Amino acid sequence: MKLMKTTAIVTLMAGCTFASVGVQRAEAFNLLDIFRKKKPAVEEFQPLPGVGQMQPAQKQAARPLPKVTSPKYYTYKAEPLRRIATAKLVDPVVTGSVRSDALPPAPAAVLTDARRFLPDVTAYAPADVAKAVEAFYTGRDEFVWIDGEAPNAAARAALSVLGQAASVGLDPQDYAVAVPSDSFDRSDMAAREKTLVEFEIQLSAATLTYIADTVRGRIDPNRISGYHDFKRKDVNLTGKLGNIARSHDVAAYLNSQTPSGPEFTALKRELETLQAKTGDAPRIVIAPDTLLKPGISNPELANVVAAIRLKGSDALKVEHALTLSAYQGTPDYTPELVALIEGFQKENGLKPDGIVGKASIRILTGGDTTQSKIDKVRIAMEQARWLPADLGSRYVFINQPAYMVYYHDQGAEQFSMRVVVGSKAHQTFFFEDEIQTVEFNPYWGVPQSIIINEMLPKLRNDPGYLDRLGYQVELGGRAVSSYDVNWNGSTAGVAVRQPPSSDNALGELKILFPNAHAIYMHDTPSKSFFKKDERALSHGCVRLADPRRMAAAVLGTTVEDIGKQIAGGRNKGVSVPQKIPVYVAYFTAWPNKDGAVEYFNDVYDRDMYMNRALEATRLARRAEG
């Protein structure tokens, strides 16, 4: 991304950094812990570009403190439709003769010269679709969708598929085409020809719009925010229309354009199930700010137990039958009720600690409604189109709202583990890349955003702070003392890093997939974070609960071998034998390994921005050109 041109900022560094208008994201929650708790110990750090050189005696007046800002969410600008230039599709000599008032109309069989009506056709489409239609029909005499006096079988097949667009998460209104009536005035065949030609062009435009939408999605992710980073898929629309013209089964061809991988198929199946539901189950209301801890007294406990009676599994209710039958709605949170709630938390994938907070309440109160689930599935289907149709037989999939990472090999999930992702103020990006290297006993380079936003104020008052913490400071590639840097001046040319150690912010190893956002997976000394249900706590990078297992998987070796590499104590990078796709994804609805769709909180409110983008697109497509 572009670097933000603000006072004191400039070079990119290795480390989780964040950017808005372009500076990169940062990853270092532990570093903040150091400052907040004022510990004299080292925790999280990597290289800093930035701080002009000057001896203490030469120091100048301090510049105002600069600020590195995060990427922004945009007001989505939907692509407007444009009119298809049908006048260009007719040979100018022919067009001129047809429009000459000197020539009397001559009777002709339907479609013998229907192309003469092309200049009068009104049809609108997205720019790339319009261009493809123009390219396809230029110099072409044959039609795709009409024969004789009516739409043909290919047209009826296409209209059937377009009419079922909702089943694959699309909006059928985006592809609606007025079908010529079977009844028409045979004394005015010219009018019939004109209607058929207009139908021909409009159906081609609708069909290509459908193909573009189902292959790559309606929404350009890069227009949503600076956190989205995808190269939009190229679709050869002219070639697609040519394939349709040659196809003997248009419906099968159109259906083949929709992603068919197991994840998309599971989402499609879930959408069908949800749309068949007639209503939601009863819901129990629990005050959203409720926090129940063992031993306390709280009147909301009665609602919590009522929700467990409604939502708990039969096995759970049998195991705690005596507790449930004896409970009379009292507010005292007794040990027996703690055991009941811990059992409910465990079967729902939460930390079984008996503490009822936001995560437990969300599940107890029913989580998502049927309609909110439908919305999440539709958004997931749209976003899934940004990814490859086939994720591959071997890949790593990080789902940020689930706070989980999944390792797939041989076409199946081999294991999963908890992760910590970026906080809402320091969000992890949404992109795909390839894992290339595992680095053992890594250095941690202090990201620019942490230096500028969080360290610089302290360094201006205490320039020797980094020396005492054991960080290495370089100026122009030369090792210097932290005292030798003029922290009151420009932050250009200085690098700071934390050497490998038991306190290193990146822990024992990091797994690299070089990207413009300097995001990677890594170990962490802050193991307690993995016990939390909500784990949006980092400055952007992805922390792994079991980094040795993931490193062994991507390197194709054993956990024991990984341990030996770490035990050597030497900083070194090892290339993976074969690059592995990694999807740093964001789905609030996504199928698990058994194909059942699970739902997650929208931690960054990205579904809201997706809904805005979809609405902007809907309005743009309904507008008259």
C-alpha positions as CSV (number, residue, x, y, z in Angstrom):
1,M,0.0,0.0,0.0
2,K,1.1,3.6,-0.3
3,L,2.9,5.1,2.7
4,M,1.2,8.0,4.4
5,K,3.0,11.2,3.8
6,T,3.0,12.6,7.2
7,T,5.7,14.1,9.4
8,A,8.2,11.5,10.4
9,I,7.0,8.4,8.5
10,V,8.4,6.5,5.7
11,T,10.0,3.1,5.2
12,L,8.1,-0.2,5.3
13,M,9.3,-2.7,7.8
14,A,8.9,-6.4,8.5
15,G,6.4,-6.8,11.2
16,C,2.6,-6.5,11.5
17,T,1.9,-3.0,10.6
18,F,-1.2,-1.1,9.7
19,A,-1.9,1.5,7.2
20,S,-4.6,3.9,6.1
21,V,-4.0,6.0,3.2
22,G,-1.2,3.7,3.3
23,V,1.0,3.1,6.3
24,Q,1.2,-0.5,7.3
25,R,-0.5,-2.2,10.3
26,A,1.1,-3.1,13.5
27,E,1.1,-6.2,15.7
28,A,2.2,-6.0,19.3
29,F,-0.3,-6.2,22.1
30,N,2.4,-7.4,24.5
31,L,4.4,-4.2,23.8
32,L,1.4,-2.2,25.0
33,D,1.3,-4.4,28.1
34,I,4.9,-3.4,28.8
35,F,4.0,0.3,28.6
36,R,0.7,0.1,30.4
37,K,2.1,-2.1,33.2
38,K,5.5,-0.4,33.2
39,K,7.3,-3.7,33.3
40,P,11.1,-3.4,33.0
41,A,11.0,-6.6,30.8
42,V,11.0,-7.1,27.1
43,E,7.9,-8.4,25.3
44,E,6.9,-7.6,21.7
45,F,9.0,-5.8,19.1
46,Q,10.4,-5.6,15.4
47,P,12.3,-3.1,12.9
48,L,11.4,0.5,12.9
49,P,12.0,2.8,10.0
50,G,12.5,5.9,11.4
51,V,14.2,8.5,13.3
52,G,16.7,11.1,12.2
53,Q,20.3,11.0,13.6
54,M,21.6,13.6,16.0
55,Q,23.8,13.6,19.1
56,P,22.0,14.7,22.3
57,A,24.0,18.0,22.3
58,Q,22.6,18.8,18.8
59,K,19.0,18.2,19.6
60,Q,16.5,20.6,18.2
61,A,13.1,21.6,19.4
62,A,10.7,18.6,19.2
63,R,8.4,18.4,16.3
64,P,4.7,17.8,17.0
65,L,4.0,14.2,17.6
66,P,3.0,12.5,14.3
67,K,0.3,9.9,14.0
68,V,0.0,6.7,11.9
69,T,-3.7,6.0,11.0
70,S,-5.5,2.9,10.2
71,P,-7.0,2.0,6.8
72,K,-10.5,3.5,6.2
73,Y,-13.9,2.1,5.2
74,Y,-15.2,3.8,2.1
75,T,-18.6,4.9,0.9
76,Y,-19.1,2.2,-1.7
77,K,-19.3,3.5,-5.3
78,A,-21.3,1.0,-7.3
79,E,-20.5,0.7,-11.0
80,P,-23.2,2.5,-13.0
81,L,-24.8,0.9,-16.0
82,R,-24.2,2.3,-19.4
83,R,-26.2,2.0,-22.6
84,I,-25.0,-0.7,-25.0
85,A,-24.0,1.0,-28.2
86,T,-26.2,-1.1,-30.5
87,A,-26.1,1.5,-33.3
88,K,-22.5,0.4,-33.9
89,L,-23.5,-3.2,-34.5
90,V,-25.1,-2.4,-37.9
91,D,-23.1,-1.9,-41.0
92,P,-23.3,1.9,-41.7
93,V,-24.2,1.4,-45.4
94,V,-27.0,-1.0,-44.5
95,T,-28.2,1.3,-41.7
96,G,-28.2,4.3,-44.0
97,S,-30.3,2.5,-46.7
98,V,-32.8,1.2,-44.2
99,R,-33.3,4.7,-42.7
100,S,-33.6,6.4,-46.1
101,D,-37.1,7.9,-46.5
102,A,-36.9,7.3,-50.3
103,L,-37.2,3.6,-49.8
104,P,-40.8,2.3,-49.3
105,P,-41.1,-0.5,-46.7
106,A,-41.0,-3.9,-48.2
107,P,-42.6,-7.0,-46.7
108,A,-40.1,-9.6,-45.3
109,A,-40.1,-12.8,-43.3
110,V,-39.5,-12.4,-39.6
111,L,-35.8,-12.0,-38.7
112,T,-34.6,-11.8,-42.4
113,D,-33.2,-8.4,-41.7
114,A,-34.0,-7.9,-38.0
115,R,-30.5,-6.4,-37.5
116,R,-31.8,-3.2,-39.0
117,F,-33.6,-2.5,-35.7
118,L,-30.4,-2.7,-33.5
119,P,-29.9,1.1,-33.5
120,D,-33.3,1.4,-31.8
121,V,-32.6,-1.1,-29.1
122,T,-32.4,0.2,-25.5
123,A,-30.3,-2.0,-23.2
124,Y,-28.1,-1.1,-20.2
125,A,-25.4,-3.1,-18.6
126,P,-22.2,-2.8,-16.5
127,A,-19.4,-1.4,-18.7
128,D,-17.6,-4.7,-19.2
129,V,-20.8,-6.5,-20.1
130,A,-21.8,-3.8,-22.5
131,K,-18.4,-4.0,-24.1
132,A,-18.6,-7.8,-24.4
133,V,-22.1,-7.6,-26.0
134,E,-20.8,-5.0,-28.5
135,A,-17.8,-7.1,-29.4
136,F,-19.9,-10.3,-29.8
137,Y,-22.5,-8.9,-32.1
138,T,-20.2,-6.7,-34.3
139,G,-20.2,-8.3,-37.7
140,R,-22.4,-11.2,-36.6
141,D,-25.6,-12.1,-38.4
142,E,-26.8,-14.9,-36.2
143,F,-28.9,-14.5,-33.1
144,V,-28.5,-16.6,-29.9
145,W,-31.9,-16.3,-28.2
146,I,-34.5,-15.9,-31.0
147,D,-35.7,-18.1,-33.9
148,G,-38.5,-17.3,-36.3
149,E,-41.2,-15.4,-34.5
150,A,-40.3,-16.2,-30.8
151,P,-37.6,-16.8,-28.2
152,N,-36.0,-20.2,-28.6
153,A,-35.3,-23.1,-26.3
154,A,-31.9,-21.6,-25.3
155,A,-33.7,-18.4,-24.2
156,R,-36.2,-20.4,-22.1
157,A,-33.4,-22.3,-20.4
158,A,-31.4,-19.1,-19.6
159,L,-34.5,-17.4,-18.2
160,S,-35.1,-20.3,-15.9
161,V,-31.6,-20.2,-14.5
162,L,-31.7,-16.4,-14.1
163,G,-35.0,-16.6,-12.3
164,Q,-33.5,-18.9,-9.7
165,A,-30.6,-16.6,-9.0
166,A,-31.7,-16.2,-5.4
167,S,-30.7,-19.9,-4.7
168,V,-27.1,-19.0,-5.3
169,G,-27.2,-15.8,-3.2
170,L,-27.9,-13.4,-6.1
171,D,-30.8,-11.0,-6.8
172,P,-33.1,-12.2,-9.7
173,Q,-34.1,-8.6,-10.3
174,D,-30.6,-7.9,-11.6
175,Y,-31.2,-10.2,-14.5
176,A,-34.9,-9.6,-15.2
177,V,-35.8,-9.4,-19.0
178,A,-39.2,-8.7,-20.5
179,V,-40.1,-11.7,-22.6
180,P,-42.0,-11.0,-25.9
181,S,-45.6,-12.1,-25.7
182,D,-46.8,-15.1,-27.6
183,S,-49.6,-12.9,-28.9
184,F,-48.7,-10.2,-31.4
185,D,-50.1,-8.4,-34.4
186,R,-49.1,-10.3,-37.5
187,S,-49.9,-7.4,-39.7
188,D,-47.0,-5.5,-38.1
189,M,-44.1,-7.9,-38.3
190,A,-41.6,-5.1,-38.2
191,A,-42.8,-4.3,-34.6
192,R,-42.4,-8.0,-33.7
193,E,-38.9,-8.0,-35.2
194,K,-37.9,-5.0,-33.2
195,T,-39.3,-6.5,-30.0
196,L,-37.3,-9.8,-30.6
197,V,-34.1,-8.0,-31.3
198,E,-34.4,-5.9,-28.2
199,F,-35.0,-9.1,-26.2
200,E,-31.9,-10.7,-27.8
201,I,-29.6,-7.9,-26.7
202,Q,-31.2,-7.5,-23.2
203,L,-31.0,-11.3,-22.5
204,S,-27.4,-11.4,-23.6
205,A,-26.6,-8.5,-21.3
206,A,-28.5,-10.1,-18.4
207,T,-26.9,-13.5,-18.9
208,L,-23.4,-12.0,-19.0
209,T,-24.1,-9.9,-15.9
210,Y,-25.2,-13.1,-14.2
211,I,-22.0,-14.9,-15.2
212,A,-19.8,-12.1,-14.1
213,D,-21.7,-11.9,-10.7
214,T,-21.6,-15.6,-10.0
215,V,-18.0,-16.0,-11.0
216,R,-16.4,-13.0,-9.2
217,G,-19.3,-11.4,-7.2
218,R,-21.2,-8.2,-7.6
219,I,-19.1,-6.3,-5.2
220,D,-15.5,-5.1,-5.8
221,P,-14.0,-5.8,-2.4
222,N,-11.3,-3.2,-2.8
223,R,-14.0,-0.5,-2.9
224,I,-15.2,-1.5,0.6
225,S,-12.2,-0.6,2.6
226,G,-8.4,-0.4,2.8
227,Y,-8.6,-3.7,4.7
228,H,-9.8,-5.6,1.7
229,D,-7.1,-6.6,-0.8
230,F,-8.1,-8.8,-3.8
231,K,-7.2,-8.8,-7.4
232,R,-10.7,-8.9,-9.1
233,K,-11.1,-12.0,-11.2
234,D,-11.0,-11.6,-15.0
235,V,-13.9,-13.0,-16.8
236,N,-13.8,-13.4,-20.6
237,L,-17.4,-12.4,-21.2
238,T,-17.3,-12.3,-24.9
239,G,-15.9,-15.8,-24.9
240,K,-18.6,-16.9,-22.5
241,L,-21.4,-15.6,-24.8
242,G,-19.7,-17.5,-27.7
243,N,-19.7,-20.7,-25.6
244,I,-23.5,-20.2,-24.9
245,A,-24.1,-19.7,-28.6
246,R,-22.4,-23.1,-29.3
247,S,-23.9,-24.9,-26.3
248,H,-26.5,-27.7,-26.6
249,D,-27.4,-27.3,-22.9
250,V,-27.5,-23.6,-21.9
251,A,-28.9,-24.2,-18.4
252,A,-26.1,-26.6,-17.6
253,Y,-23.5,-24.2,-18.9
254,L,-24.9,-21.3,-16.8
255,N,-25.1,-23.5,-13.7
256,S,-21.5,-24.5,-14.2
257,Q,-20.4,-20.9,-13.7
258,T,-21.4,-20.9,-10.1
259,P,-18.7,-22.0,-7.6
260,S,-19.1,-25.7,-6.9
261,G,-16.6,-26.3,-4.1
262,P,-17.7,-28.0,-0.8
263,E,-17.8,-24.7,1.1
264,F,-20.0,-22.9,-1.4
265,T,-22.2,-25.9,-1.8
266,A,-22.7,-26.1,2.0
267,L,-23.7,-22.4,2.0
268,K,-26.1,-22.9,-0.8
269,R,-27.7,-25.8,1.0
270,E,-28.0,-23.8,4.2
271,L,-29.6,-20.9,2.4
272,E,-32.3,-23.2,1.0
273,T,-32.9,-24.7,4.4
274,L,-33.2,-21.2,6.0
275,Q,-35.6,-19.9,3.3
276,A,-37.9,-22.8,3.9
277,K,-38.3,-22.0,7.6
278,T,-41.6,-20.3,8.6
279,G,-40.5,-18.7,11.8
280,D,-38.0,-18.4,14.6
281,A,-38.0,-20.4,17.8
282,P,-38.9,-18.6,21.1
283,R,-36.2,-16.3,22.4
284,I,-35.2,-15.6,26.0
285,V,-34.1,-12.1,26.8
286,I,-31.0,-11.6,29.0
287,A,-29.8,-8.1,29.7
288,P,-26.9,-7.5,27.3
289,D,-24.6,-6.1,30.1
290,T,-25.1,-9.1,32.3
291,L,-21.9,-10.6,33.8
292,L,-22.4,-13.6,36.0
293,K,-19.6,-15.0,38.1
294,P,-19.7,-18.0,40.5
295,G,-20.8,-17.0,44.0
296,I,-22.6,-13.8,43.1
297,S,-26.3,-13.0,43.2
298,N,-28.0,-11.6,40.0
299,P,-31.7,-11.7,39.0
300,E,-30.7,-12.4,35.4
301,L,-29.7,-15.9,36.5
302,A,-33.3,-17.0,36.1
303,N,-33.3,-16.0,32.4
304,V,-29.9,-17.8,31.9
305,V,-31.3,-21.1,33.3
306,A,-34.5,-20.7,31.2
307,A,-32.4,-20.2,28.1
308,I,-30.4,-23.4,28.9
309,R,-33.7,-25.3,29.2
310,L,-34.5,-24.1,25.7
311,K,-31.1,-24.3,24.1
312,G,-29.3,-27.0,25.9
313,S,-28.8,-30.5,24.5
314,D,-30.9,-33.4,25.7
315,A,-27.7,-35.0,27.1
316,L,-26.9,-31.8,29.1
317,K,-30.4,-31.6,30.5
318,V,-30.3,-35.3,31.5
319,E,-26.9,-34.9,33.2
320,H,-28.1,-31.9,35.2
321,A,-31.8,-33.0,35.6
322,L,-31.7,-32.7,39.4
323,T,-30.3,-29.1,39.3
324,L,-32.8,-28.0,36.7
325,S,-35.8,-29.5,38.5
326,A,-34.7,-28.0,41.9
327,Y,-34.1,-24.5,40.6
328,Q,-36.8,-22.1,41.7
329,G,-35.7,-18.9,40.0
330,T,-33.6,-17.6,42.8
331,P,-30.7,-15.1,42.0
332,D,-28.0,-17.0,43.9
333,Y,-25.3,-18.5,41.5
334,T,-24.6,-21.8,43.4
335,P,-22.0,-24.4,42.5
336,E,-24.6,-26.7,41.1
337,L,-25.7,-24.0,38.6
338,V,-22.1,-23.2,37.8
339,A,-21.6,-26.9,36.8
340,L,-24.7,-26.6,34.6
341,I,-23.5,-23.5,32.8
342,E,-20.0,-24.8,32.4
343,G,-21.5,-27.9,30.6
344,F,-23.6,-25.6,28.3
345,Q,-20.5,-23.5,27.5
346,K,-18.4,-26.6,26.7
347,E,-20.9,-28.1,24.3
348,N,-21.1,-24.7,22.5
349,G,-17.3,-24.3,22.1
350,L,-16.9,-21.7,24.7
351,K,-14.4,-21.7,27.6
352,P,-16.2,-23.6,30.4
353,D,-15.4,-21.2,33.2
354,G,-18.9,-20.6,34.4
355,I,-18.6,-16.9,33.7
356,V,-21.6,-15.7,31.7
357,G,-20.6,-12.7,29.5
358,K,-21.2,-11.5,26.0
359,A,-20.3,-14.7,24.2
360,S,-22.4,-17.0,26.4
361,I,-25.4,-14.5,26.2
362,R,-25.3,-14.5,22.5
363,I,-25.8,-18.3,22.3
364,L,-28.2,-18.4,25.2
365,T,-30.5,-15.8,23.7
366,G,-30.7,-17.6,20.4
367,G,-27.8,-16.0,18.5
368,D,-28.9,-15.0,15.0
369,T,-32.5,-15.0,13.8
370,T,-33.4,-16.9,10.7
371,Q,-33.3,-13.6,8.7
372,S,-29.9,-12.6,10.1
373,K,-28.6,-16.0,9.2
374,I,-29.9,-15.6,5.7
375,D,-28.2,-12.3,5.4
376,K,-24.9,-13.8,6.7
377,V,-25.1,-16.7,4.3
378,R,-25.7,-14.4,1.3
379,I,-22.8,-12.2,2.3
380,A,-20.6,-15.3,2.7
381,M,-21.6,-16.5,-0.7
382,E,-20.7,-13.2,-2.2
383,Q,-17.3,-13.1,-0.5
384,A,-16.6,-16.7,-1.3
385,R,-16.6,-15.6,-5.0
386,W,-13.6,-13.4,-4.3
387,L,-11.6,-16.6,-3.5
388,P,-10.6,-19.3,-6.0
389,A,-13.5,-21.6,-6.9
390,D,-11.3,-24.4,-5.6
391,L,-9.4,-23.6,-2.5
392,G,-7.0,-26.5,-3.2
393,S,-6.3,-29.8,-1.6
394,R,-3.8,-28.3,0.8
395,Y,-4.2,-24.9,2.3
396,V,-4.4,-22.8,5.5
397,F,-7.7,-21.0,6.2
398,I,-7.9,-18.3,8.9
399,N,-11.5,-17.2,9.7
400,Q,-11.2,-14.0,11.8
401,P,-14.7,-13.9,13.2
402,A,-14.3,-17.5,14.4
403,Y,-10.9,-16.8,15.9
404,M,-9.7,-20.0,14.3
405,V,-7.2,-21.3,11.8
406,Y,-7.8,-24.6,9.9
407,Y,-5.1,-26.7,8.1
408,H,-6.3,-28.7,5.1
409,D,-4.4,-31.4,3.4
410,Q,-5.4,-34.2,0.9
411,G,-8.7,-32.4,0.5
412,A,-9.8,-32.6,4.2
413,E,-9.3,-30.6,7.4
414,Q,-6.5,-32.2,9.4
415,F,-6.6,-30.0,12.4
416,S,-7.6,-26.5,13.7
417,M,-6.6,-24.2,16.5
418,R,-7.5,-21.0,18.2
419,V,-5.9,-17.8,17.0
420,V,-5.8,-14.2,18.2
421,V,-6.5,-11.6,15.5
422,G,-6.4,-7.8,15.3
423,S,-8.5,-5.7,17.6
424,K,-11.2,-3.5,16.1
425,A,-8.8,-0.6,16.2
426,H,-6.0,-2.6,14.5
427,Q,-7.9,-5.0,12.2
428,T,-6.5,-7.9,10.3
429,F,-6.8,-7.6,6.6
430,F,-8.9,-9.8,4.3
431,F,-6.7,-11.3,1.5
432,E,-5.1,-14.4,0.2
433,D,-1.4,-15.3,-0.3
434,E,1.1,-18.2,-0.2
435,I,3.1,-19.5,2.8
436,Q,6.8,-19.4,1.9
437,T,9.0,-19.5,5.0
438,V,9.1,-20.5,8.6
439,E,11.5,-18.5,10.7
440,F,12.8,-20.0,14.0
441,N,13.9,-17.8,17.0
442,P,12.8,-14.7,15.1
443,Y,13.8,-11.1,15.6
444,W,10.9,-8.8,16.0
445,G,11.0,-5.5,14.2
446,V,9.0,-2.7,15.8
447,P,6.3,-1.7,13.4
448,Q,6.1,2.0,12.4
449,S,2.7,2.5,13.8
450,I,3.8,1.3,17.3
451,I,6.9,3.5,17.2
452,I,5.0,6.6,16.1
453,N,1.8,6.2,18.0
454,E,2.9,4.5,21.2
455,M,6.7,4.6,21.7
456,L,7.7,8.0,20.4
457,P,6.1,10.0,23.3
458,K,8.0,7.9,25.8
459,L,11.3,8.0,23.8
460,R,11.2,11.8,23.7
461,N,11.2,11.9,27.5
462,D,13.5,8.9,27.9
463,P,15.8,8.3,24.9
464,G,17.6,5.4,26.6
465,Y,14.5,3.4,27.1
466,L,15.2,1.0,24.3
467,D,18.7,0.3,25.4
468,R,17.5,-0.7,28.9
469,L,14.9,-3.1,27.4
470,G,17.6,-4.8,25.3
471,Y,16.4,-3.7,21.9
472,Q,18.8,-3.2,19.0
473,V,18.8,0.2,17.3
474,E,20.3,0.8,13.9
475,L,20.8,4.1,12.1
476,G,21.7,3.9,8.4
477,G,22.5,0.3,8.9
478,R,24.9,1.0,11.8
479,A,24.3,-0.1,15.3
480,V,23.9,2.8,17.7
481,S,22.6,3.5,21.2
482,S,19.1,4.6,21.6
483,Y,20.6,7.8,23.1
484,D,22.2,8.6,19.7
485,V,18.8,9.0,18.0
486,N,17.1,12.4,18.0
487,W,13.6,11.3,18.8
488,N,12.5,14.9,18.6
489,G,13.3,15.1,14.9
490,S,12.5,13.1,11.8
491,T,11.8,9.4,12.1
492,A,13.6,8.4,8.9
493,G,16.4,5.8,8.7
494,V,16.2,4.2,12.1
495,A,15.5,0.5,12.7
496,V,14.7,-1.1,16.0
497,R,14.4,-4.8,16.7
498,Q,14.0,-7.2,19.5
499,P,16.5,-10.1,19.5
500,P,15.3,-13.7,19.9
501,S,14.6,-14.6,23.5
502,S,12.0,-16.2,25.7
503,D,10.3,-12.7,26.0
504,N,10.3,-12.1,22.2
505,A,7.0,-10.8,21.0
506,L,6.9,-13.4,18.2
507,G,7.8,-16.3,20.6
508,E,9.6,-19.3,19.1
509,L,8.7,-18.9,15.4
510,K,6.8,-17.1,12.7
511,I,5.2,-18.3,9.5
512,L,5.6,-15.9,6.6
513,F,3.5,-15.3,3.5
514,P,5.0,-12.0,2.2
515,N,2.3,-9.4,1.6
516,A,1.9,-5.7,1.4
517,H,0.3,-5.6,4.9
518,A,3.2,-7.3,6.7
519,I,0.8,-9.8,8.3
520,Y,2.0,-13.3,9.3
521,M,1.3,-16.1,11.8
522,H,3.4,-16.4,14.9
523,D,3.9,-17.7,18.4
524,T,3.4,-15.4,21.4
525,P,4.4,-15.4,25.0
526,S,0.9,-14.3,26.0
527,K,-0.7,-17.7,26.1
528,S,-3.6,-16.6,28.3
529,F,-5.2,-14.8,25.4
530,F,-6.2,-18.1,23.8
531,K,-8.4,-18.9,26.8
532,K,-10.7,-16.0,25.9
533,D,-13.8,-16.5,23.8
534,E,-13.4,-13.2,22.0
535,R,-9.8,-12.9,20.7
536,A,-9.6,-9.7,18.7
537,L,-6.6,-8.5,20.7
538,S,-3.6,-8.1,18.5
539,H,-2.3,-5.3,16.3
540,G,-3.1,-7.2,13.2
541,C,-1.0,-10.4,12.9
542,V,-2.4,-13.8,13.6
543,R,-1.1,-15.5,16.8
544,L,-1.3,-19.3,16.9
545,A,-2.3,-21.4,20.0
546,D,-0.1,-24.3,18.8
547,P,2.6,-22.7,16.4
548,R,4.8,-25.8,16.4
549,R,2.1,-28.0,15.0
550,M,1.3,-25.5,12.3
551,A,5.0,-25.1,11.4
552,A,5.5,-28.9,11.3
553,A,2.5,-29.1,8.9
554,V,3.6,-26.5,6.4
555,L,7.2,-27.8,6.4
556,G,6.1,-31.4,6.1
557,T,8.0,-32.5,9.2
558,T,7.3,-33.5,12.8
559,V,6.7,-31.4,15.9
560,E,9.8,-33.0,17.4
561,D,11.9,-31.7,14.5
562,I,10.4,-28.3,15.0
563,G,11.4,-28.5,18.7
564,K,15.0,-29.3,17.7
565,Q,15.2,-26.3,15.3
566,I,14.0,-24.0,18.1
567,A,16.3,-25.6,20.7
568,G,19.3,-24.6,18.6
569,G,18.6,-21.0,19.6
570,R,19.8,-19.7,16.3
571,N,17.7,-17.3,14.2
572,K,17.1,-19.0,10.8
573,G,14.5,-19.2,8.1
574,V,13.5,-22.4,6.4
575,S,11.6,-22.4,3.1
576,V,8.5,-24.6,2.8
577,P,9.0,-27.4,0.3
578,Q,6.0,-26.2,-1.7
579,K,4.2,-22.9,-1.4
580,I,0.9,-23.3,0.4
581,P,-2.2,-21.1,-0.2
582,V,-3.3,-19.2,2.9
583,Y,-6.6,-17.4,3.1
584,V,-6.8,-14.7,5.7
585,A,-10.5,-14.6,5.5
586,Y,-13.5,-12.9,7.1
587,F,-16.8,-14.9,7.2
588,T,-19.5,-14.6,9.8
589,A,-21.1,-17.8,8.3
590,W,-18.9,-20.7,7.2
591,P,-19.2,-24.5,7.1
592,N,-17.2,-26.6,9.5
593,K,-15.5,-29.8,8.4
594,D,-18.7,-31.7,8.6
595,G,-20.5,-29.3,6.2
596,A,-22.6,-27.7,8.9
597,V,-22.7,-23.9,8.6
598,E,-21.6,-22.1,11.8
599,Y,-22.3,-18.4,12.6
600,F,-20.0,-15.9,14.3
601,N,-20.1,-12.3,15.6
602,D,-19.3,-9.6,13.1
603,V,-16.3,-8.4,15.1
604,Y,-15.3,-5.6,12.7
605,D,-18.9,-4.7,11.4
606,R,-17.8,-5.7,7.9
607,D,-21.2,-7.3,7.1
608,M,-22.7,-3.9,7.6
609,Y,-20.4,-2.4,5.0
610,M,-21.1,-5.4,2.7
611,N,-24.9,-4.7,3.0
612,R,-24.3,-1.1,2.1
613,A,-22.3,-2.1,-0.9
614,L,-25.0,-4.5,-2.0
615,E,-27.7,-1.9,-1.6
616,A,-25.6,0.7,-3.6
617,T,-25.2,-1.9,-6.3
618,R,-29.0,-2.7,-6.3
619,L,-29.8,1.0,-6.7
620,A,-27.3,1.5,-9.5
621,R,-28.7,-1.4,-11.4
622,R,-32.3,-0.2,-11.0
623,A,-31.4,3.3,-12.2
624,E,-32.2,4.1,-15.8
625,G,-29.1,4.8,-17.8
